[in-house]
Amino acid sequence: MIENQTLTIDQLEAGETYKNCRLAPSGKGSSFSDIVFDHCEFEKQRFTHSEWLDCTFNNSVFSNQDFSDSVFYRCSFDHCQLLGTNFSRNRWKETRVIDSRGDYLNFSESLMEKNVFVQVSLNEAFFQQVTIKKKLVFDQCEMNQADFSETKLAQVDFSTSAFETLYFSPQLMKGAVISPYQAVQMMAMMGVKIR
């Protein structure tokens, strides 16, 4: 275990655990696997074109970071700060985000396969033009004003999450899993009057 260090990401080693570390980018795309980050802070820089495989992020801070054009496979984010993080044009597969803050984050134009968000605040998050394979589950998430415009919602489960307003393309809603209460909300958002 490496603790209380400031490192660039090109100094990270596979199979290692980093605790209470500050991590700065190296300026180039990089690949990482089997790393545990515990209470780490990613300095405000660009982590674009990076690849993260089987990594675990616990209580780590990513707010306003740029991870565009990156890959996350079989990763877990638990109790993380993801406010305003840019994950646009990403590929996410079998990745979980649990009990984290992700307001304003951006997944636009990403490919998502078998991902789960559990008790995550996703207010005003962007999921525009996302391609979803197999499933995308939002379990007990706060999603007010999240934007799913131009995203096919088949395979997406919103049924246990909460929102007052959700932006979506009505013609792409077929196959979404929603609760009866959400059905009434979504119909109202489309201008349907329910009596």
Beta strands, then each sheet from edge to edge (+ up, - down):
strand 1: 2-3
strand 2: 6-8
strand 3: 17-19
strand 4: 22-24
strand 5: 31-33
strand 6: 36-38
strand 7: 41-42
strand 8: 51-53
strand 9: 56-58
strand 10: 71-73
strand 11: 76-78
strand 12: 91-93
strand 13: 96-98
strand 14: 111-118
strand 15: 131-139
strand 16: 146-148
strand 17: 156-157
strand 18: 166-168
sheet 1: 1+ 3+ 6+ 9+ 11+ 13+ 14+ 12+ 10+ 8+ 5+
sheet 2: 1+ 3+ 6+ 9+ 11+ 13+ 14+ 15+ 17+
sheet 3: 2+ 4+ 7+
sheet 4: 16+ 18+
end
